[in-house]
Amino acid sequence: MCSGCGFPQTAGHWSEAGTHDAHQRVRARFIRARKLNDILRSYGLTAYDDGVTPGIQIADRTGRVMIAADLRDVWTASEKLGGVVVDPLDPRFLAALA
């Protein structure tokens, strides 16, 4: 368990499949955070992953931050911070991921 945030350590995320070492896993986390930013930007939110803290930090424009343990939690945190339903499969946002 992380003494800073209280999240239990996880084995990894499916989006890190194919990574062979710690450097590649951290790089995959950064890429995932960048893709999440592409989706969440239109909701006035940002996603941040420093590569050290377990989870993804979701923040709104006022500075409120929630830490999401996984992608399911990202959408829950985004809805709480943004005050609207976030649909990651909305066709408008899928184009941003290409």
N, C-alpha and C positions, 0 to 999 in steps of 0.2 A: 504494500500500500504506500502511496506517495505521502510523505509527511507534510508536504505543502498544500495539497489539494484534497487529500482523502480518498482519491480514486484508487481502486485496486489495479494492480498491474495486469495488463491483458496480453494475450499471446500474439496479437497482431490483428490486422484488418484484412478482409478479403481483397481490398484494392492494392495490398502490398504483395500479392501473390507474384511469384517470379523474381522477387528480390533475393539476392544471395548473401548480402552482408548488411551490417548496421548502416553503412553509408547509403546504400540503395533504399533501405526502409525509410530512413529520414527523408530522402529525396522524394519518395512516393508520398509521404505525409505532406510535404510542401506542395506538391502538385495537386493533391486532393484539396488542400486549403485554398489554393488559387482557383480551382474549379468551383468550390463552394462560394467564393467571393463573387465569381461571375454570376451565379444564381441569386445570391442574397443582396447584391448591390441594389437591385430594383426595389427591394423592400426596405432600403435604408439601413441595412445591416452589413457587418463585416465578419469574416471568419479568419481566425489567426491560429497558427500552430507553430510553436517555437521549436519543435523537434525534441524537447526535453520533457515538458509537462504532459502527463497523460491526458488525452482528450483534446478537444478543439474549443477555443474560446470564441464565443459569439458575442458581438457588441453592437449596440445601437448608437445613434448619433449623439445621445445625451451622456454616453459613457457607461451606461449599465452593461455589465458583462455577466454571462452565464457560461459555465464550462460544460460541454457536452461530451459524454463518454464515447459515443459512437454516432453513426449517421442518423439513427432513429432519434436520438436525443438532440441532434442538430436541428431537426425539423420542429421538435417540441419547443426547444429553447427559442428558435426563431419566431415561432408563433406567439410565445409569451412576450418576447421583447418587441416584436413588430405589431402585435395587436391584430394581425390578420392571418388567415389560413395560408400557409406556404405550400405550394404544390411543386415539388422538384421535377415533376414530369410534364409540367406545362410546356406546350410546344414553343412558346415564346422564349423560354429559357434554354431549351435543348440546343438551339442554334448557338448559344454562347459557349457551349461545351465542345463544339466541333473543332 
